[in-house]
Amino acid sequence: MSEMPSRVIPIDPARPDANALRTAAEVVHAGGLVAFPTETVYGLGANALDVDAVRRIFEAKGRPPVNPLIVHVHGESMLRQVVADWPPTAATLAARFWPGPLTLVLLKGESVADLVTAGGSTIAVRTPGHPIALALIREAGVPLAAPSANRSGEISPTRAEHVLAGLAGRIDLILDGGPTLNGIESTVLDLTTEPPTLLRPGPVGIAELEAILGPIQKQPKAAGRALASPGMMPRHYAPRTPVELIGGRANFDERANVLRSRGENFGEVVLGETDCQERRIGMPANPAGYAACLYDVLHRLDGLGLSRILVELPPATDDWMAVRDRLTRAAAD
C-alpha cells in the first residue's frame, strides 16, 4: 500500500477536545483510519459499515483475512445495526460490564460485510470504557471496526508512540490520549454456544463471568481457518526478539546464569520485584498490575537489540489466565 503522512493529535482523556474529535470523525467518514486509545490497548478504527475502509485496516496491519475484527458501538441503536439478535444474556452482561473490556460474540447483522467477520456468521462487539473512544464513536455516528493499532501479530500498542513505530505512514490519524489503563485486550465471550465459550481471556475474569452465567467452556487454540474472534492465532502479541518462558524463579535463575556464562545479551522479566534496570525488569505480583505494563515492557526490551527475552511465568491460576495467554502466544514459534 502507498504510504501517507500520519498526523498525531494530542487529546486529554478528561476533556476530549471537540475539534480533535471532529477531525477524527471526518477521517472516518472519508473512509480513513484513526488510531485511538481504549481502556485496553490502542485501536485502529474505521467505519464498520464501509467495506473499503475495513479493507484498509487489513492492508495497513498486514492482517490475514481469517482473523475477524471487533466492532465498537455506543448505544442500543448502533448495536442493533450490527447484530441480528440481542439475547437476554447479552443484555445482562452489557448492563454489568459495558462500557468496559468485555467483547460479546453474537449473530451478525445483515449490514455488516463478511470481511469484518472473516466470513463467519457471528460478530464480536463491545462498548469501550475509555472517554476518548466513546466520544469518537458518538461524533462519528457509526460503529467502528477496530483491532489493535499495530502490525499483525506484533506487540499491541499501549501508547501512541507504539502505534507510530508500527504504522507510521500507513494510517491517517492518531489520537494521542496517553497510556492505556488495562494494557491487554478485552475478554471475548461467545454467546452463540451453549454453554457460552471463553474465546480470549482478558481483564474481565472467568470467575466474574461464571458468577453471572454459571460454568463456561474454554476455547482451544485454533488457526488456519476463519475464527470467531481475534486473539486466537497461535503466535500473537509477539516482539521481534524471541521470547523464552521459564516457570519458577529457581529455574529462571538457572537459565539466566547459563545465558550469562555464554556472554548473551538478553533481557529478563521477573515477577514480584520492584527494581527496574535497562535489561532486567521487575513486574507487579498482581495480575492487573502485570497486565497494565506488560506490552510497554516488551516494547522497551524489543528495542534494545537483545538475543532473547527471558520471562518468568506467573502462576497457572485463573486470575493469571489472560497474562499467561499473552505470554504463551508471544513466545510461540
Buried (B, 14 or more C-beta within 10 A) or exposed (E): EEEEEBBBBEBEBEEBBEEBBEBBBBBBBEBBBBBBBBBBBBBBBBBBBBBEBBBBBBEBBEBBEBBBBBBBBBEEEBBBBBBBEBBEBBEEBBEBBBBBBBBBBBBBBEEBBBBBBBEBEBBBBBBBBBBBBBBBBEBBEBBBBBBBBBBBBBBBBBBBBBBBBBBBEBBBBBBBBBBBBBBBBBBBBBBBBEEBBBBBBBBBBBEBBBEEBEEBEEBEEBEEEBBBBBBBBEEBBBBEBBBBBBEEEEEBBEBBEEBEEEEEEBBBBBBEBEEEEEBBBBBBEEBBEBBBBBBBBBBBBBEEEBBBBBBBBBEEEEBBBBBBBBBBBBBBE
